Amino acid sequence: MSDSETRDAGFDEWLDAAEEDRAYYLACPNDHGSLPPRRVCPDCGATELEDLELPDSGEIQTFTVTHVPTPAFEEDAPYATAIANFGPVRITGQVVGIDPADVETGLEVEIEVTVSETTGERVLGFSPV
């Protein structure tokens, strides 16, 4: 990303960390987990949030395969988007490194920051472990 491009403060920093295998989540004193950017726990309103290491892998809980996408992802289709449980947090991402027809619930995945074929922008992805 060039210096002239706009960065989404918090999210882009999180993607940077994930690319360097340092993905993290935010935990409040009541053990609620959330993803940045946040200043307040969405579950209890606590303002003391601590960065904790995200588990190395998660499990796909649900997914959908898109065959007719919006123009923003037309070159990426078909693709699978999944929600994966990483313990304290659930994360949504595009499943990569596997044929969308082979994606299934229960599949163990790890975070992989990838690039959209359509936009050239970074997107959060999951690759099978």
VEXFI-965400 format. One record per residue (C-alpha): x, y, z; residue number from 1; chain; residue in one letter. Coordinates in steps of 0.001 Angstrom, whole numbers. Layout:
BEGIN
atom x = X y = Y z = Z k = NUM c = A r = A
...
***
This chain:
BEGIN
atom x = 0 y = 0 z = 0 k = 1 c = A r = M
atom x = 1481 y = 3337 z = -947 k = 2 c = A r = S
atom x = 1711 y = 6280 z = 1420 k = 3 c = A r = D
atom x = -849 y = 8139 z = -681 k = 4 c = A r = S
atom x = -3525 y = 5453 z = -167 k = 5 c = A r = E
atom x = -6032 y = 5802 z = 2620 k = 6 c = A r = T
atom x = -5671 y = 3329 z = 5461 k = 7 c = A r = R
atom x = -8508 y = 2145 z = 7647 k = 8 c = A r = D
atom x = -6971 y = 2831 z = 11061 k = 9 c = A r = A
atom x = -7286 y = -184 z = 13292 k = 10 c = A r = G
atom x = -8347 y = -2638 z = 10609 k = 11 c = A r = F
atom x = -5325 y = -2151 z = 8355 k = 12 c = A r = D
atom x = -3060 y = -2341 z = 11392 k = 13 c = A r = E
atom x = -4754 y = -5631 z = 12310 k = 14 c = A r = W
atom x = -4234 y = -6949 z = 8747 k = 15 c = A r = L
atom x = -565 y = -5931 z = 8987 k = 16 c = A r = D
atom x = -241 y = -7946 z = 12208 k = 17 c = A r = A
atom x = -2047 y = -10940 z = 10665 k = 18 c = A r = A
atom x = 312 y = -10878 z = 7662 k = 19 c = A r = E
atom x = 3207 y = -11128 z = 10104 k = 20 c = A r = E
atom x = 1575 y = -14054 z = 11991 k = 21 c = A r = D
atom x = 790 y = -11758 z = 14926 k = 22 c = A r = R
atom x = -3018 y = -11680 z = 14683 k = 23 c = A r = A
atom x = -4656 y = -10653 z = 17927 k = 24 c = A r = Y
atom x = -8008 y = -9963 z = 19501 k = 25 c = A r = Y
atom x = -9136 y = -7578 z = 22196 k = 26 c = A r = L
atom x = -10214 y = -8970 z = 25568 k = 27 c = A r = A
atom x = -11997 y = -7118 z = 28329 k = 28 c = A r = C
atom x = -11716 y = -7968 z = 32063 k = 29 c = A r = P
atom x = -14899 y = -10062 z = 31697 k = 30 c = A r = N
atom x = -13233 y = -12335 z = 29083 k = 31 c = A r = D
atom x = -15296 y = -11072 z = 26145 k = 32 c = A r = H
atom x = -13386 y = -11120 z = 22859 k = 33 c = A r = G
atom x = -13692 y = -8716 z = 19936 k = 34 c = A r = S
atom x = -11660 y = -7521 z = 16974 k = 35 c = A r = L
atom x = -10169 y = -4063 z = 16501 k = 36 c = A r = P
atom x = -10752 y = -1267 z = 16032 k = 37 c = A r = P
atom x = -12602 y = -942 z = 19336 k = 38 c = A r = R
atom x = -12383 y = 1278 z = 22377 k = 39 c = A r = R
atom x = -15226 y = -350 z = 24283 k = 40 c = A r = V
atom x = -16225 y = -4006 z = 24746 k = 41 c = A r = C
atom x = -19374 y = -4544 z = 22634 k = 42 c = A r = P
atom x = -20736 y = -7041 z = 25185 k = 43 c = A r = D
atom x = -20330 y = -5250 z = 28515 k = 44 c = A r = C
atom x = -19074 y = -1733 z = 27801 k = 45 c = A r = G
atom x = -15716 y = -2178 z = 29541 k = 46 c = A r = A
atom x = -13089 y = 309 z = 28358 k = 47 c = A r = T
atom x = -10029 y = -1638 z = 29524 k = 48 c = A r = E
atom x = -9162 y = -3800 z = 26517 k = 49 c = A r = L
atom x = -6047 y = -5939 z = 26252 k = 50 c = A r = E
atom x = -4412 y = -7256 z = 23045 k = 51 c = A r = D
atom x = -4162 y = -11048 z = 23228 k = 52 c = A r = L
atom x = -2748 y = -13492 z = 20685 k = 53 c = A r = E
atom x = -5349 y = -15061 z = 18419 k = 54 c = A r = L
atom x = -5339 y = -18884 z = 18277 k = 55 c = A r = P
atom x = -3396 y = -20232 z = 15263 k = 56 c = A r = D
atom x = -6420 y = -21959 z = 13777 k = 57 c = A r = S
atom x = -10187 y = -21834 z = 13791 k = 58 c = A r = G
atom x = -13087 y = -23901 z = 12541 k = 59 c = A r = E
atom x = -15586 y = -22924 z = 9863 k = 60 c = A r = I
atom x = -19048 y = -22658 z = 11430 k = 61 c = A r = Q
atom x = -20968 y = -21601 z = 8333 k = 62 c = A r = T
atom x = -20224 y = -20504 z = 4776 k = 63 c = A r = F
atom x = -21755 y = -19518 z = 1477 k = 64 c = A r = T
atom x = -20454 y = -19801 z = -2081 k = 65 c = A r = V
atom x = -20961 y = -16756 z = -4303 k = 66 c = A r = T
atom x = -21297 y = -17409 z = -8027 k = 67 c = A r = H
atom x = -22762 y = -14023 z = -9065 k = 68 c = A r = V
atom x = -20898 y = -11337 z = -7100 k = 69 c = A r = P
atom x = -21100 y = -7583 z = -6926 k = 70 c = A r = T
atom x = -18841 y = -5774 z = -9402 k = 71 c = A r = P
atom x = -16303 y = -5256 z = -6602 k = 72 c = A r = A
atom x = -15559 y = -9014 z = -6604 k = 73 c = A r = F
atom x = -16465 y = -10127 z = -10129 k = 74 c = A r = E
atom x = -12975 y = -11470 z = -10938 k = 75 c = A r = E
atom x = -12871 y = -13450 z = -7681 k = 76 c = A r = D
atom x = -16001 y = -15556 z = -8345 k = 77 c = A r = A
atom x = -16841 y = -18186 z = -7549 k = 78 c = A r = P
atom x = -15623 y = -17840 z = -3983 k = 79 c = A r = Y
atom x = -16606 y = -19019 z = -529 k = 80 c = A r = A
atom x = -17104 y = -16640 z = 2383 k = 81 c = A r = T
atom x = -17078 y = -18215 z = 5820 k = 82 c = A r = A
atom x = -17483 y = -17438 z = 9491 k = 83 c = A r = I
atom x = -14809 y = -19248 z = 11484 k = 84 c = A r = A
atom x = -14678 y = -19695 z = 15227 k = 85 c = A r = N
atom x = -11268 y = -18755 z = 16615 k = 86 c = A r = F
atom x = -12202 y = -19366 z = 20255 k = 87 c = A r = G
atom x = -12783 y = -15972 z = 21801 k = 88 c = A r = P
atom x = -13905 y = -14420 z = 18479 k = 89 c = A r = V
atom x = -15677 y = -15355 z = 15263 k = 90 c = A r = R
atom x = -14171 y = -13940 z = 12083 k = 91 c = A r = I
atom x = -15579 y = -13556 z = 8564 k = 92 c = A r = T
atom x = -13269 y = -14114 z = 5617 k = 93 c = A r = G
atom x = -12906 y = -15481 z = 2109 k = 94 c = A r = Q
atom x = -11797 y = -19127 z = 1923 k = 95 c = A r = V
atom x = -8675 y = -19486 z = -252 k = 96 c = A r = V
atom x = -6420 y = -22330 z = -1320 k = 97 c = A r = G
atom x = -9306 y = -24751 z = -1822 k = 98 c = A r = I
atom x = -12026 y = -25224 z = -4416 k = 99 c = A r = D
atom x = -15202 y = -23514 z = -3120 k = 100 c = A r = P
atom x = -17085 y = -26789 z = -3730 k = 101 c = A r = A
atom x = -14828 y = -28498 z = -1159 k = 102 c = A r = D
atom x = -15470 y = -26021 z = 1671 k = 103 c = A r = V
atom x = -17479 y = -27514 z = 4530 k = 104 c = A r = E
atom x = -18468 y = -26727 z = 8088 k = 105 c = A r = T
atom x = -15928 y = -28030 z = 10565 k = 106 c = A r = G
atom x = -12996 y = -27360 z = 8224 k = 107 c = A r = L
atom x = -9953 y = -26236 z = 10229 k = 108 c = A r = E
atom x = -8501 y = -23008 z = 8833 k = 109 c = A r = V
atom x = -5854 y = -20410 z = 9549 k = 110 c = A r = E
atom x = -5830 y = -16722 z = 8727 k = 111 c = A r = I
atom x = -4257 y = -15701 z = 5448 k = 112 c = A r = E
atom x = -4290 y = -12138 z = 4190 k = 113 c = A r = V
atom x = -4803 y = -12316 z = 444 k = 114 c = A r = T
atom x = -5474 y = -9901 z = -2414 k = 115 c = A r = V
atom x = -8739 y = -9490 z = -4316 k = 116 c = A r = S
atom x = -8269 y = -10334 z = -7991 k = 117 c = A r = E
atom x = -10803 y = -7641 z = -8862 k = 118 c = A r = T
atom x = -9655 y = -4686 z = -6760 k = 119 c = A r = T
atom x = -6071 y = -5552 z = -5879 k = 120 c = A r = G
atom x = -6873 y = -4697 z = -2234 k = 121 c = A r = E
atom x = -6050 y = -6890 z = 721 k = 122 c = A r = R
atom x = -8841 y = -9076 z = 2052 k = 123 c = A r = V
atom x = -9002 y = -11352 z = 5037 k = 124 c = A r = L
atom x = -8863 y = -14982 z = 4003 k = 125 c = A r = G
atom x = -8850 y = -18442 z = 5520 k = 126 c = A r = F
atom x = -6743 y = -21288 z = 4198 k = 127 c = A r = S
atom x = -7160 y = -24928 z = 5205 k = 128 c = A r = P
atom x = -4696 y = -26140 z = 7836 k = 129 c = A r = V
***
